Amino acid sequence: MRSFLFLFSGIFIGLYLAWPGILISKNWKCFNEIIEKAAEDKISIKAVLEVSPSYLIKGRNKNTTSKIRVVADACFR
């Protein structure tokens, strides 16, 4: 039980250090809006500006985790 407590607290602290705005509800609305617009092929300018050039140069085959990272960086930082 104690190891699960350390595991979950470590995950939470790690996410908070990487994305300090993860606890703010306004940022979650931003996250959801970008996901919805991406599904409709309407990408937010904020999301486009947050993407690094190396991400675009490396190609189009991106896995789900890298897509989530880009969107989370756009909203939670």
Secondary structure as UniProt FT lines:
FT   HELIX           2..18
FT   HELIX           20..23
FT   HELIX           25..39
FT   TURN            40..41
FT   HELIX           45..50
FT   HELIX           53..57
FT   HELIX           64..76
//
